[in-house]
């Protein structure tokens, strides 16, 4: 009887131990679902997109050229603006990504890209731009586009980019009106400078003198030149540097205004713009009023 009781106790203890072990195994191990990697992480991070304030400033300066406006060769109608935008994108999970620009904000990539960082040059149709009517002048446009990055699991990120552009052709068409209307009637004259042009990068090109008009502050003046029909470029105002052409004031130089009798010498500043004989179109813009106040052409040699 004692032996039988001992056997029963041992059997019952063994059953309790085995039942406990199986329960621990069931509670601690969950098999992966069908098709699921048992070692896969449960967290997926979205791609991260960055812009560059430094490059944005440089590219915005370049955008001020008329070459960013594109016209139909047969009708001269404005078709698009060319913009430049820097982007950088990373996915810290190492996932492959689908990247590109959405130029009409419909959530679909219109211009795909492949590099993780680059400067994109894009021709955006004029239909995607908004013409701004709040300014005293025609031809101001604005657009907001988006950069989209989507990883291989479908998780995405978006960054918005903003651009402004000017259709200078509309200003040129209104040139006669801007000179004949308003409170001030401006007149300027251009003249070649003494001395021959060279293949250097510091030649004086020509002079512009104000013959008629009221004083205008240099802070609101922009002078653009186009050499032999090339894309226009903005020359640095007196005292400023950084462009490929600059202006040195003569006459009354102790004030901050361009007055009758005063003038400027347009010079190369670090780039050979004209070596022999050139035809130069120049345009003077009152940036405060948003109007061309004078434009003409001069031949220099």
Number of C-alpha atoms within 10 A of each C-alpha: 5 6 7 8 10 10 11 11 10 10 11 10 12 12 10 10 10 10 11 11 10 10 10 10 10 10 8 7 8 9 8 11 8 7 6 9 9 11 7 8 7 5 7 14 14 19 22 16 19 14 16 11 10 9 15 17 11 11 16 16 12 16 20 18 18 21 17 20 22 19 15 10 9 6 7 10 11 16 15 20 24 16 19 18 19 18 20 15 20 18 18 11 12 11 16 13 21 16 21 21 24 20 23 18 15 10 13 14 19 13 15 14 16 10 12 14 15 13 13 14 11 16 16 20 15 16 10 17 21 13 17 14 11 8 11 12 16 20 17 21 18 14 17 16 19 20 26 23 26 20 21 11 12 11 13 17 15 17 15 14 17 10 16 18 22 20 21 20 17 15 21 17 12 16 18 14 14 20 18 12 9 8 9 14 14 17 15 18 16 18 14 16 16 10 10 13 21 16 12 14 18 18 23 23 25 20 20 19 21 19 14 15 16 14 14 14 14 14 12 14 17 17 21 19 22 19 18 14 11 12 13 20 20 21 22 21 21 17 9 11 13 10 16 18 26 25 24 17 19 17 13 14 14 7 9 13 17 23 20 19 13 16 23 20 20 25 22 20 21 15 15 16 23 22 16 11 13 18 15 21 18 21 20 18 20 18 13 13 12 17 21 26 27 21 20 13 15 16 16 18 17
